[in-house]
């Protein structure tokens, strides 16, 4: 089961990747209504995809405008120590 802390972290990672893309392609921001919400559905994380889709439904049921984008959740490339100099 995914916990709220994980959901927040993964969504922040998605948002960071989205903003990197938007920096290079600012026209994508025009797709988001000024008074709208942005929700990203991660294609490579089915659990988070469903959680975020649930958020989309709740927002729309509440009368909010929602811009929904699909993209891959970035993979963490943690550095691995190849050599240590002592």
PyMOL Python script that loads the backbone (N, CA, C, O; Angstrom):
from pymol import cmd

cmd.read_pdbstr("""\
ATOM      1  N   UNK A   1       0.837  -1.189   0.000  1.00  0.00           N
ATOM      2  CA  UNK A   1       0.000   0.000   0.000  1.00  0.00           C
ATOM      3  C   UNK A   1       0.878   1.247   0.000  1.00  0.00           C
ATOM      4  O   UNK A   1       1.872   1.319   0.723  1.00  0.00           O
ATOM      5  N   UNK A   2       0.511   2.204  -0.798  1.00  0.00           N
ATOM      6  CA  UNK A   2       1.268   3.445  -0.898  1.00  0.00           C
ATOM      7  C   UNK A   2       0.784   4.414   0.193  1.00  0.00           C
ATOM      8  O   UNK A   2      -0.419   4.565   0.407  1.00  0.00           O
ATOM      9  N   UNK A   3       1.720   5.059   0.869  1.00  0.00           N
ATOM     10  CA  UNK A   3       1.334   5.984   1.939  1.00  0.00           C
ATOM     11  C   UNK A   3       1.412   7.421   1.432  1.00  0.00           C
ATOM     12  O   UNK A   3       2.050   7.704   0.418  1.00  0.00           O
ATOM     13  N   UNK A   4       0.756   8.312   2.151  1.00  0.00           N
ATOM     14  CA  UNK A   4       0.672   9.711   1.722  1.00  0.00           C
ATOM     15  C   UNK A   4       2.033  10.345   1.473  1.00  0.00           C
ATOM     16  O   UNK A   4       2.192  11.108   0.520  1.00  0.00           O
ATOM     17  N   UNK A   5       3.012  10.041   2.312  1.00  0.00           N
ATOM     18  CA  UNK A   5       4.347  10.608   2.152  1.00  0.00           C
ATOM     19  C   UNK A   5       4.943  10.210   0.800  1.00  0.00           C
ATOM     20  O   UNK A   5       5.568  11.027   0.123  1.00  0.00           O
ATOM     21  N   UNK A   6       4.742   8.947   0.414  1.00  0.00           N
ATOM     22  CA  UNK A   6       5.231   8.471  -0.882  1.00  0.00           C
ATOM     23  C   UNK A   6       4.493   9.148  -2.030  1.00  0.00           C
ATOM     24  O   UNK A   6       5.096   9.511  -3.040  1.00  0.00           O
ATOM     25  N   UNK A   7       3.187   9.313  -1.868  1.00  0.00           N
ATOM     26  CA  UNK A   7       2.380   9.963  -2.899  1.00  0.00           C
ATOM     27  C   UNK A   7       2.884  11.384  -3.133  1.00  0.00           C
ATOM     28  O   UNK A   7       3.067  11.806  -4.275  1.00  0.00           O
ATOM     29  N   UNK A   8       3.105  12.110  -2.051  1.00  0.00           N
ATOM     30  CA  UNK A   8       3.580  13.491  -2.155  1.00  0.00           C
ATOM     31  C   UNK A   8       4.940  13.531  -2.839  1.00  0.00           C
ATOM     32  O   UNK A   8       5.148  14.336  -3.746  1.00  0.00           O
ATOM     33  N   UNK A   9       5.867  12.677  -2.420  1.00  0.00           N
ATOM     34  CA  UNK A   9       7.206  12.679  -3.015  1.00  0.00           C
ATOM     35  C   UNK A   9       7.153  12.366  -4.501  1.00  0.00           C
ATOM     36  O   UNK A   9       7.775  13.054  -5.309  1.00  0.00           O
ATOM     37  N   UNK A  10       6.412  11.330  -4.857  1.00  0.00           N
ATOM     38  CA  UNK A  10       6.324  10.949  -6.270  1.00  0.00           C
ATOM     39  C   UNK A  10       5.663  12.047  -7.101  1.00  0.00           C
ATOM     40  O   UNK A  10       6.087  12.315  -8.225  1.00  0.00           O
ATOM     41  N   UNK A  11       4.629  12.681  -6.556  1.00  0.00           N
ATOM     42  CA  UNK A  11       3.982  13.770  -7.290  1.00  0.00           C
ATOM     43  C   UNK A  11       4.903  14.980  -7.424  1.00  0.00           C
ATOM     44  O   UNK A  11       4.868  15.672  -8.441  1.00  0.00           O
ATOM     45  N   UNK A  12       5.721  15.242  -6.415  1.00  0.00           N
ATOM     46  CA  UNK A  12       6.702  16.323  -6.531  1.00  0.00           C
ATOM     47  C   UNK A  12       7.739  15.999  -7.600  1.00  0.00           C
ATOM     48  O   UNK A  12       8.155  16.879  -8.353  1.00  0.00           O
ATOM     49  N   UNK A  13       8.157  14.736  -7.667  1.00  0.00           N
ATOM     50  CA  UNK A  13       9.090  14.310  -8.716  1.00  0.00           C
ATOM     51  C   UNK A  13       8.471  14.498 -10.102  1.00  0.00           C
ATOM     52  O   UNK A  13       9.127  14.984 -11.023  1.00  0.00           O
ATOM     53  N   UNK A  14       7.202  14.107 -10.239  1.00  0.00           N
ATOM     54  CA  UNK A  14       6.498  14.288 -11.512  1.00  0.00           C
ATOM     55  C   UNK A  14       6.418  15.767 -11.881  1.00  0.00           C
ATOM     56  O   UNK A  14       6.674  16.148 -13.023  1.00  0.00           O
ATOM     57  N   UNK A  15       6.060  16.594 -10.898  1.00  0.00           N
ATOM     58  CA  UNK A  15       5.928  18.022 -11.150  1.00  0.00           C
ATOM     59  C   UNK A  15       7.270  18.627 -11.567  1.00  0.00           C
ATOM     60  O   UNK A  15       7.321  19.462 -12.471  1.00  0.00           O
ATOM     61  N   UNK A  16       8.348  18.211 -10.914  1.00  0.00           N
ATOM     62  CA  UNK A  16       9.679  18.721 -11.263  1.00  0.00           C
ATOM     63  C   UNK A  16      10.019  18.376 -12.713  1.00  0.00           C
ATOM     64  O   UNK A  16      10.544  19.214 -13.446  1.00  0.00           O
ATOM     65  N   UNK A  17       9.722  17.148 -13.124  1.00  0.00           N
ATOM     66  CA  UNK A  17       9.980  16.742 -14.509  1.00  0.00           C
ATOM     67  C   UNK A  17       9.097  17.524 -15.478  1.00  0.00           C
ATOM     68  O   UNK A  17       9.547  17.932 -16.549  1.00  0.00           O
ATOM     69  N   UNK A  18       7.852  17.726 -15.096  1.00  0.00           N
ATOM     70  CA  UNK A  18       6.935  18.499 -15.934  1.00  0.00           C
ATOM     71  C   UNK A  18       7.476  19.918 -16.122  1.00  0.00           C
ATOM     72  O   UNK A  18       7.468  20.444 -17.235  1.00  0.00           O
ATOM     73  N   UNK A  19       7.941  20.532 -15.044  1.00  0.00           N
ATOM     74  CA  UNK A  19       8.446  21.901 -15.125  1.00  0.00           C
ATOM     75  C   UNK A  19       9.734  21.982 -15.940  1.00  0.00           C
ATOM     76  O   UNK A  19       9.960  22.971 -16.637  1.00  0.00           O
ATOM     77  N   UNK A  20      10.579  20.955 -15.863  1.00  0.00           N
ATOM     78  CA  UNK A  20      11.776  20.924 -16.722  1.00  0.00           C
ATOM     79  C   UNK A  20      11.351  20.944 -18.185  1.00  0.00           C
ATOM     80  O   UNK A  20      11.915  21.675 -18.999  1.00  0.00           O
ATOM     81  N   UNK A  21      10.352  20.132 -18.504  1.00  0.00           N
ATOM     82  CA  UNK A  21       9.840  20.082 -19.872  1.00  0.00           C
ATOM     83  C   UNK A  21       9.218  21.431 -20.249  1.00  0.00           C
ATOM     84  O   UNK A  21       9.446  21.932 -21.349  1.00  0.00           O
ATOM     85  N   UNK A  22       8.443  22.011 -19.349  1.00  0.00           N
ATOM     86  CA  UNK A  22       7.775  23.284 -19.612  1.00  0.00           C
ATOM     87  C   UNK A  22       8.783  24.413 -19.827  1.00  0.00           C
ATOM     88  O   UNK A  22       8.518  25.350 -20.582  1.00  0.00           O
ATOM     89  N   UNK A  23       9.924  24.325 -19.173  1.00  0.00           N
ATOM     90  CA  UNK A  23      10.959  25.339 -19.359  1.00  0.00           C
ATOM     91  C   UNK A  23      11.439  25.340 -20.805  1.00  0.00           C
ATOM     92  O   UNK A  23      11.698  26.398 -21.379  1.00  0.00           O
ATOM     93  N   UNK A  24      11.556  24.151 -21.390  1.00  0.00           N
ATOM     94  CA  UNK A  24      11.997  24.007 -22.780  1.00  0.00           C
ATOM     95  C   UNK A  24      10.847  24.181 -23.772  1.00  0.00           C
ATOM     96  O   UNK A  24      11.070  24.549 -24.926  1.00  0.00           O
ATOM     97  N   UNK A  25       9.615  23.917 -23.324  1.00  0.00           N
ATOM     98  CA  UNK A  25       8.424  23.968 -24.182  1.00  0.00           C
ATOM     99  C   UNK A  25       7.314  24.740 -23.461  1.00  0.00           C
ATOM    100  O   UNK A  25       6.313  24.149 -23.058  1.00  0.00           O
ATOM    101  N   UNK A  26       7.485  26.054 -23.295  1.00  0.00           N
ATOM    102  CA  UNK A  26       6.530  26.831 -22.495  1.00  0.00           C
ATOM    103  C   UNK A  26       5.097  26.816 -23.032  1.00  0.00           C
ATOM    104  O   UNK A  26       4.157  27.121 -22.299  1.00  0.00           O
ATOM    105  N   UNK A  27       4.931  26.469 -24.288  1.00  0.00           N
ATOM    106  CA  UNK A  27       3.578  26.426 -24.858  1.00  0.00           C
ATOM    107  C   UNK A  27       2.685  25.404 -24.162  1.00  0.00           C
ATOM    108  O   UNK A  27       1.460  25.507 -24.222  1.00  0.00           O
ATOM    109  N   UNK A  28       3.287  24.425 -23.506  1.00  0.00           N
ATOM    110  CA  UNK A  28       2.483  23.413 -22.803  1.00  0.00           C
ATOM    111  C   UNK A  28       1.692  24.039 -21.653  1.00  0.00           C
ATOM    112  O   UNK A  28       0.618  23.555 -21.294  1.00  0.00           O
ATOM    113  N   UNK A  29       2.224  25.105 -21.086  1.00  0.00           N
ATOM    114  CA  UNK A  29       1.548  25.769 -19.965  1.00  0.00           C
ATOM    115  C   UNK A  29       0.238  26.425 -20.396  1.00  0.00           C
ATOM    116  O   UNK A  29      -0.644  26.665 -19.572  1.00  0.00           O
ATOM    117  N   UNK A  30       0.117  26.713 -21.691  1.00  0.00           N
ATOM    118  CA  UNK A  30      -1.120  27.297 -22.212  1.00  0.00           C
ATOM    119  C   UNK A  30      -2.282  26.308 -22.148  1.00  0.00           C
ATOM    120  O   UNK A  30      -3.440  26.713 -22.246  1.00  0.00           O
ATOM    121  N   UNK A  31      -1.992  25.041 -21.986  1.00  0.00           N
ATOM    122  CA  UNK A  31      -3.023  24.002 -21.901  1.00  0.00           C
ATOM    123  C   UNK A  31      -3.685  23.971 -20.520  1.00  0.00           C
ATOM    124  O   UNK A  31      -4.726  23.340 -20.336  1.00  0.00           O
ATOM    125  N   UNK A  32      -3.071  24.658 -19.553  1.00  0.00           N
ATOM    126  CA  UNK A  32      -3.595  24.667 -18.186  1.00  0.00           C
ATOM    127  C   UNK A  32      -4.416  25.938 -17.991  1.00  0.00           C
ATOM    128  O   UNK A  32      -3.881  27.040 -18.118  1.00  0.00           O
ATOM    129  N   UNK A  33      -5.707  25.803 -17.684  1.00  0.00           N
ATOM    130  CA  UNK A  33      -6.532  27.004 -17.462  1.00  0.00           C
ATOM    131  C   UNK A  33      -5.968  27.830 -16.300  1.00  0.00           C
ATOM    132  O   UNK A  33      -5.462  27.265 -15.331  1.00  0.00           O
ATOM    133  N   UNK A  34      -6.053  29.169 -16.392  1.00  0.00           N
ATOM    134  CA  UNK A  34      -5.516  30.021 -15.325  1.00  0.00           C
ATOM    135  C   UNK A  34      -6.069  29.676 -13.946  1.00  0.00           C
ATOM    136  O   UNK A  34      -5.357  29.785 -12.947  1.00  0.00           O
ATOM    137  N   UNK A  35      -7.313  29.266 -13.885  1.00  0.00           N
ATOM    138  CA  UNK A  35      -7.920  28.915 -12.599  1.00  0.00           C
ATOM    139  C   UNK A  35      -8.048  27.404 -12.442  1.00  0.00           C
ATOM    140  O   UNK A  35      -8.851  26.915 -11.648  1.00  0.00           O
ATOM    141  N   UNK A  36      -7.246  26.675 -13.211  1.00  0.00           N
ATOM    142  CA  UNK A  36      -7.348  25.219 -13.205  1.00  0.00           C
ATOM    143  C   UNK A  36      -6.296  24.542 -12.352  1.00  0.00           C
ATOM    144  O   UNK A  36      -5.363  25.171 -11.855  1.00  0.00           O
ATOM    145  N   UNK A  37      -6.472  23.264 -12.201  1.00  0.00           N
ATOM    146  CA  UNK A  37      -5.543  22.419 -11.449  1.00  0.00           C
ATOM    147  C   UNK A  37      -4.766  21.551 -12.437  1.00  0.00           C
ATOM    148  O   UNK A  37      -5.284  21.184 -13.492  1.00  0.00           O
ATOM    149  N   UNK A  38      -3.541  21.231 -12.096  1.00  0.00           N
ATOM    150  CA  UNK A  38      -2.699  20.349 -12.897  1.00  0.00           C
ATOM    151  C   UNK A  38      -2.591  19.015 -12.177  1.00  0.00           C
ATOM    152  O   UNK A  38      -2.236  18.968 -10.999  1.00  0.00           O
ATOM    153  N   UNK A  39      -2.896  17.933 -12.880  1.00  0.00           N
ATOM    154  CA  UNK A  39      -2.714  16.589 -12.330  1.00  0.00           C
ATOM    155  C   UNK A  39      -1.962  15.780 -13.374  1.00  0.00           C
ATOM    156  O   UNK A  39      -2.302  15.798 -14.557  1.00  0.00           O
ATOM    157  N   UNK A  40      -0.935  15.072 -12.921  1.00  0.00           N
ATOM    158  CA  UNK A  40      -0.121  14.252 -13.815  1.00  0.00           C
ATOM    159  C   UNK A  40      -0.359  12.789 -13.486  1.00  0.00           C
ATOM    160  O   UNK A  40      -0.289  12.377 -12.328  1.00  0.00           O
ATOM    161  N   UNK A  41      -0.642  12.011 -14.521  1.00  0.00           N
ATOM    162  CA  UNK A  41      -0.853  10.572 -14.365  1.00  0.00           C
ATOM    163  C   UNK A  41       0.420   9.853 -14.803  1.00  0.00           C
ATOM    164  O   UNK A  41       0.771   9.880 -15.983  1.00  0.00           O
ATOM    165  N   UNK A  42       1.118   9.209 -13.860  1.00  0.00           N
ATOM    166  CA  UNK A  42       2.364   8.523 -14.202  1.00  0.00           C
ATOM    167  C   UNK A  42       2.093   7.184 -14.885  1.00  0.00           C
ATOM    168  O   UNK A  42       1.516   6.277 -14.284  1.00  0.00           O
ATOM    169  N   UNK A  43       2.508   7.069 -16.129  1.00  0.00           N
ATOM    170  CA  UNK A  43       2.225   5.868 -16.910  1.00  0.00           C
ATOM    171  C   UNK A  43       2.971   4.630 -16.405  1.00  0.00           C
ATOM    172  O   UNK A  43       2.563   3.506 -16.697  1.00  0.00           O
ATOM    173  N   UNK A  44       4.042   4.820 -15.661  1.00  0.00           N
ATOM    174  CA  UNK A  44       4.826   3.678 -15.193  1.00  0.00           C
ATOM    175  C   UNK A  44       4.642   3.393 -13.696  1.00  0.00           C
ATOM    176  O   UNK A  44       5.466   2.708 -13.091  1.00  0.00           O
ATOM    177  N   UNK A  45       3.571   3.915 -13.104  1.00  0.00           N
ATOM    178  CA  UNK A  45       3.254   3.634 -11.700  1.00  0.00           C
ATOM    179  C   UNK A  45       1.736   3.496 -11.575  1.00  0.00           C
ATOM    180  O   UNK A  45       1.045   4.481 -11.315  1.00  0.00           O
ATOM    181  N   UNK A  46       1.212   2.275 -11.759  1.00  0.00           N
ATOM    182  CA  UNK A  46      -0.241   2.081 -11.781  1.00  0.00           C
ATOM    183  C   UNK A  46      -0.952   2.478 -10.487  1.00  0.00           C
ATOM    184  O   UNK A  46      -2.099   2.923 -10.531  1.00  0.00           O
ATOM    185  N   UNK A  47      -0.304   2.328  -9.361  1.00  0.00           N
ATOM    186  CA  UNK A  47      -0.939   2.686  -8.090  1.00  0.00           C
ATOM    187  C   UNK A  47      -1.093   4.204  -7.987  1.00  0.00           C
ATOM    188  O   UNK A  47      -2.169   4.702  -7.657  1.00  0.00           O
ATOM    189  N   UNK A  48      -0.021   4.932  -8.268  1.00  0.00           N
ATOM    190  CA  UNK A  48      -0.092   6.393  -8.223  1.00  0.00           C
ATOM    191  C   UNK A  48      -1.008   6.924  -9.325  1.00  0.00           C
ATOM    192  O   UNK A  48      -1.704   7.921  -9.130  1.00  0.00           O
ATOM    193  N   UNK A  49      -1.008   6.266 -10.468  1.00  0.00           N
ATOM    194  CA  UNK A  49      -1.905   6.638 -11.569  1.00  0.00           C
ATOM    195  C   UNK A  49      -3.350   6.634 -11.074  1.00  0.00           C
ATOM    196  O   UNK A  49      -4.094   7.589 -11.301  1.00  0.00           O
ATOM    197  N   UNK A  50      -3.740   5.560 -10.401  1.00  0.00           N
ATOM    198  CA  UNK A  50      -5.116   5.447  -9.896  1.00  0.00           C
ATOM    199  C   UNK A  50      -5.411   6.480  -8.814  1.00  0.00           C
ATOM    200  O   UNK A  50      -6.499   7.055  -8.781  1.00  0.00           O
ATOM    201  N   UNK A  51      -4.440   6.718  -7.925  1.00  0.00           N
ATOM    202  CA  UNK A  51      -4.619   7.730  -6.868  1.00  0.00           C
ATOM    203  C   UNK A  51      -4.826   9.113  -7.493  1.00  0.00           C
ATOM    204  O   UNK A  51      -5.711   9.863  -7.081  1.00  0.00           O
ATOM    205  N   UNK A  52      -4.002   9.439  -8.488  1.00  0.00           N
ATOM    206  CA  UNK A  52      -4.112  10.747  -9.122  1.00  0.00           C
ATOM    207  C   UNK A  52      -5.383  10.856  -9.962  1.00  0.00           C
ATOM    208  O   UNK A  52      -5.975  11.931 -10.059  1.00  0.00           O
ATOM    209  N   UNK A  53      -5.800   9.749 -10.564  1.00  0.00           N
ATOM    210  CA  UNK A  53      -7.050   9.735 -11.316  1.00  0.00           C
ATOM    211  C   UNK A  53      -8.234   9.976 -10.377  1.00  0.00           C
ATOM    212  O   UNK A  53      -9.202  10.645 -10.739  1.00  0.00           O
ATOM    213  N   UNK A  54      -8.141   9.430  -9.186  1.00  0.00           N
ATOM    214  CA  UNK A  54      -9.161   9.671  -8.155  1.00  0.00           C
ATOM    215  C   UNK A  54      -9.207  11.166  -7.803  1.00  0.00           C
ATOM    216  O   UNK A  54     -10.282  11.732  -7.608  1.00  0.00           O
ATOM    217  N   UNK A  55      -8.046  11.785  -7.727  1.00  0.00           N
ATOM    218  CA  UNK A  55      -7.966  13.224  -7.467  1.00  0.00           C
ATOM    219  C   UNK A  55      -8.633  14.010  -8.590  1.00  0.00           C
ATOM    220  O   UNK A  55      -9.349  14.978  -8.335  1.00  0.00           O
ATOM    221  N   UNK A  56      -8.396  13.592  -9.837  1.00  0.00           N
ATOM    222  CA  UNK A  56      -9.028  14.250 -10.987  1.00  0.00           C
ATOM    223  C   UNK A  56     -10.547  14.192 -10.853  1.00  0.00           C
ATOM    224  O   UNK A  56     -11.233  15.197 -11.042  1.00  0.00           O
ATOM    225  N   UNK A  57     -11.063  13.016 -10.527  1.00  0.00           N
ATOM    226  CA  UNK A  57     -12.515  12.847 -10.386  1.00  0.00           C
ATOM    227  C   UNK A  57     -13.078  13.757  -9.291  1.00  0.00           C
ATOM    228  O   UNK A  57     -14.110  14.402  -9.477  1.00  0.00           O
ATOM    229  N   UNK A  58     -12.386  13.797  -8.150  1.00  0.00           N
ATOM    230  CA  UNK A  58     -12.848  14.633  -7.032  1.00  0.00           C
ATOM    231  C   UNK A  58     -12.850  16.116  -7.412  1.00  0.00           C
ATOM    232  O   UNK A  58     -13.796  16.841  -7.107  1.00  0.00           O
ATOM    233  N   UNK A  59     -11.793  16.552  -8.072  1.00  0.00           N
ATOM    234  CA  UNK A  59     -11.713  17.953  -8.480  1.00  0.00           C
ATOM    235  C   UNK A  59     -12.830  18.297  -9.460  1.00  0.00           C
ATOM    236  O   UNK A  59     -13.498  19.321  -9.321  1.00  0.00           O
ATOM    237  N   UNK A  60     -13.024  17.435 -10.448  1.00  0.00           N
ATOM    238  CA  UNK A  60     -14.069  17.689 -11.451  1.00  0.00           C
ATOM    239  C   UNK A  60     -15.458  17.641 -10.820  1.00  0.00           C
ATOM    240  O   UNK A  60     -16.325  18.443 -11.164  1.00  0.00           O
ATOM    241  N   UNK A  61     -15.669  16.706  -9.900  1.00  0.00           N
ATOM    242  CA  UNK A  61     -16.959  16.640  -9.203  1.00  0.00           C
ATOM    243  C   UNK A  61     -17.205  17.886  -8.367  1.00  0.00           C
ATOM    244  O   UNK A  61     -18.350  18.258  -8.111  1.00  0.00           O
ATOM    245  N   UNK A  62     -16.125  18.526  -7.945  1.00  0.00           N
ATOM    246  CA  UNK A  62     -16.227  19.766  -7.178  1.00  0.00           C
ATOM    247  C   UNK A  62     -16.323  21.001  -8.064  1.00  0.00           C
ATOM    248  O   UNK A  62     -16.305  22.129  -7.570  1.00  0.00           O
ATOM    249  N   UNK A  63     -16.424  20.788  -9.372  1.00  0.00           N
ATOM    250  CA  UNK A  63     -16.574  21.903 -10.299  1.00  0.00           C
ATOM    251  C   UNK A  63     -15.283  22.570 -10.733  1.00  0.00           C
ATOM    252  O   UNK A  63     -15.317  23.629 -11.360  1.00  0.00           O
ATOM    253  N   UNK A  64     -14.146  21.973 -10.412  1.00  0.00           N
ATOM    254  CA  UNK A  64     -12.850  22.556 -10.781  1.00  0.00           C
ATOM    255  C   UNK A  64     -12.486  22.194 -12.218  1.00  0.00           C
ATOM    256  O   UNK A  64     -12.890  21.152 -12.734  1.00  0.00           O
ATOM    257  N   UNK A  65     -11.717  23.072 -12.850  1.00  0.00           N
ATOM    258  CA  UNK A  65     -11.132  22.783 -14.158  1.00  0.00           C
ATOM    259  C   UNK A  65      -9.833  22.029 -13.897  1.00  0.00           C
ATOM    260  O   UNK A  65      -9.054  22.404 -13.021  1.00  0.00           O
ATOM    261  N   UNK A  66      -9.609  20.971 -14.656  1.00  0.00           N
ATOM    262  CA  UNK A  66      -8.424  20.142 -14.430  1.00  0.00           C
ATOM    263  C   UNK A  66      -7.723  19.873 -15.755  1.00  0.00           C
ATOM    264  O   UNK A  66      -8.345  19.417 -16.714  1.00  0.00           O
ATOM    265  N   UNK A  67      -6.430  20.156 -15.801  1.00  0.00           N
ATOM    266  CA  UNK A  67      -5.595  19.783 -16.938  1.00  0.00           C
ATOM    267  C   UNK A  67      -4.867  18.508 -16.533  1.00  0.00           C
ATOM    268  O   UNK A  67      -4.129  18.491 -15.548  1.00  0.00           O
ATOM    269  N   UNK A  68      -5.078  17.447 -17.294  1.00  0.00           N
ATOM    270  CA  UNK A  68      -4.494  16.150 -16.964  1.00  0.00           C
ATOM    271  C   UNK A  68      -3.445  15.802 -18.015  1.00  0.00           C
ATOM    272  O   UNK A  68      -3.725  15.803 -19.213  1.00  0.00           O
ATOM    273  N   UNK A  69      -2.246  15.509 -17.552  1.00  0.00           N
ATOM    274  CA  UNK A  69      -1.160  15.106 -18.434  1.00  0.00           C
ATOM    275  C   UNK A  69      -0.686  13.720 -18.024  1.00  0.00           C
ATOM    276  O   UNK A  69      -0.743  13.356 -16.849  1.00  0.00           O
ATOM    277  N   UNK A  70      -0.221  12.953 -18.997  1.00  0.00           N
ATOM    278  CA  UNK A  70       0.388  11.652 -18.724  1.00  0.00           C
ATOM    279  C   UNK A  70       1.875  11.763 -19.019  1.00  0.00           C
ATOM    280  O   UNK A  70       2.283  12.373 -20.008  1.00  0.00           O
ATOM    281  N   UNK A  71       2.669  11.173 -18.160  1.00  0.00           N
ATOM    282  CA  UNK A  71       4.110  11.119 -18.384  1.00  0.00           C
ATOM    283  C   UNK A  71       4.711  10.034 -17.497  1.00  0.00           C
ATOM    284  O   UNK A  71       4.046   9.514 -16.601  1.00  0.00           O
ATOM    285  N   UNK A  72       5.951   9.703 -17.750  1.00  0.00           N
ATOM    286  CA  UNK A  72       6.655   8.691 -16.969  1.00  0.00           C
ATOM    287  C   UNK A  72       7.153   9.300 -15.661  1.00  0.00           C
ATOM    288  O   UNK A  72       7.633  10.434 -15.633  1.00  0.00           O
ATOM    289  N   UNK A  73       7.034   8.542 -14.593  1.00  0.00           N
ATOM    290  CA  UNK A  73       7.626   8.930 -13.320  1.00  0.00           C
ATOM    291  C   UNK A  73       9.138   8.809 -13.476  1.00  0.00           C
ATOM    292  O   UNK A  73       9.624   7.765 -13.913  1.00  0.00           O
ATOM    293  N   UNK A  74       9.896   9.853 -13.129  1.00  0.00           N
ATOM    294  CA  UNK A  74      11.352   9.763 -13.299  1.00  0.00           C
ATOM    295  C   UNK A  74      11.947   8.674 -12.412  1.00  0.00           C
ATOM    296  O   UNK A  74      11.516   8.457 -11.280  1.00  0.00           O
ATOM    297  N   UNK A  75      12.926   8.015 -12.949  1.00  0.00           N
ATOM    298  CA  UNK A  75      13.619   6.968 -12.189  1.00  0.00           C
ATOM    299  C   UNK A  75      14.803   7.603 -11.466  1.00  0.00           C
ATOM    300  O   UNK A  75      15.541   8.404 -12.039  1.00  0.00           O
ATOM    301  N   UNK A  76      14.967   7.238 -10.225  1.00  0.00           N
ATOM    302  CA  UNK A  76      16.069   7.780  -9.437  1.00  0.00           C
ATOM    303  C   UNK A  76      17.342   7.039  -9.790  1.00  0.00           C
ATOM    304  O   UNK A  76      17.417   5.813  -9.705  1.00  0.00           O
ATOM    305  N   UNK A  77      18.326   7.800 -10.183  1.00  0.00           N
ATOM    306  CA  UNK A  77      19.637   7.238 -10.450  1.00  0.00           C
ATOM    307  C   UNK A  77      20.547   7.642  -9.309  1.00  0.00           C
ATOM    308  O   UNK A  77      21.242   8.656  -9.383  1.00  0.00           O
ATOM    309  N   UNK A  78      20.539   6.850  -8.263  1.00  0.00           N
ATOM    310  CA  UNK A  78      21.385   7.155  -7.113  1.00  0.00           C
ATOM    311  C   UNK A  78      22.839   6.905  -7.489  1.00  0.00           C
ATOM    312  O   UNK A  78      23.157   5.894  -8.115  1.00  0.00           O
ATOM    313  N   UNK A  79      23.719   7.823  -7.109  1.00  0.00           N
ATOM    314  CA  UNK A  79      25.130   7.616  -7.423  1.00  0.00           C
ATOM    315  C   UNK A  79      25.682   6.410  -6.665  1.00  0.00           C
ATOM    316  O   UNK A  79      25.331   6.169  -5.510  1.00  0.00           O
ATOM    317  N   UNK A  80      26.541   5.667  -7.332  1.00  0.00           N
ATOM    318  CA  UNK A  80      27.196   4.509  -6.715  1.00  0.00           C
ATOM    319  C   UNK A  80      28.687   4.802  -6.649  1.00  0.00           C
ATOM    320  O   UNK A  80      29.309   5.172  -7.645  1.00  0.00           O
ATOM    321  N   UNK A  81      29.238   4.631  -5.475  1.00  0.00           N
ATOM    322  CA  UNK A  81      30.658   4.887  -5.288  1.00  0.00           C
ATOM    323  C   UNK A  81      31.463   3.876  -6.089  1.00  0.00           C
ATOM    324  O   UNK A  81      31.356   2.670  -5.868  1.00  0.00           O
ATOM    325  N   UNK A  82      32.259   4.368  -7.008  1.00  0.00           N
ATOM    326  CA  UNK A  82      33.085   3.490  -7.828  1.00  0.00           C
ATOM    327  C   UNK A  82      34.455   3.286  -7.180  1.00  0.00           C
ATOM    328  O   UNK A  82      35.072   2.228  -7.304  1.00  0.00           O
ATOM    329  N   UNK A  83      34.912   4.330  -6.484  1.00  0.00           N
ATOM    330  CA  UNK A  83      36.241   4.259  -5.897  1.00  0.00           C
ATOM    331  C   UNK A  83      36.322   5.274  -4.769  1.00  0.00           C
ATOM    332  O   UNK A  83      35.802   6.384  -4.882  1.00  0.00           O
ATOM    333  N   UNK A  84      36.962   4.897  -3.707  1.00  0.00           N
ATOM    334  CA  UNK A  84      37.131   5.808  -2.588  1.00  0.00           C
ATOM    335  C   UNK A  84      38.617   6.057  -2.376  1.00  0.00           C
ATOM    336  O   UNK A  84      39.418   5.123  -2.326  1.00  0.00           O
ATOM    337  N   UNK A  85      38.967   7.314  -2.255  1.00  0.00           N
ATOM    338  CA  UNK A  85      40.365   7.668  -2.021  1.00  0.00           C
ATOM    339  C   UNK A  85      40.500   8.039  -0.554  1.00  0.00           C
ATOM    340  O   UNK A  85      39.834   8.950  -0.062  1.00  0.00           O
ATOM    341  N   UNK A  86      41.363   7.325   0.123  1.00  0.00           N
ATOM    342  CA  UNK A  86      41.551   7.553   1.551  1.00  0.00           C
ATOM    343  C   UNK A  86      42.900   8.169   1.802  1.00  0.00           C
ATOM    344  O   UNK A  86      43.251   8.440   2.950  1.00  0.00           O
TER     345      UNK A  86
END
""", "prot")
cmd.dss("prot")
cmd.show_as("cartoon", "prot")
cmd.util.cbc("prot")
cmd.orient("prot")
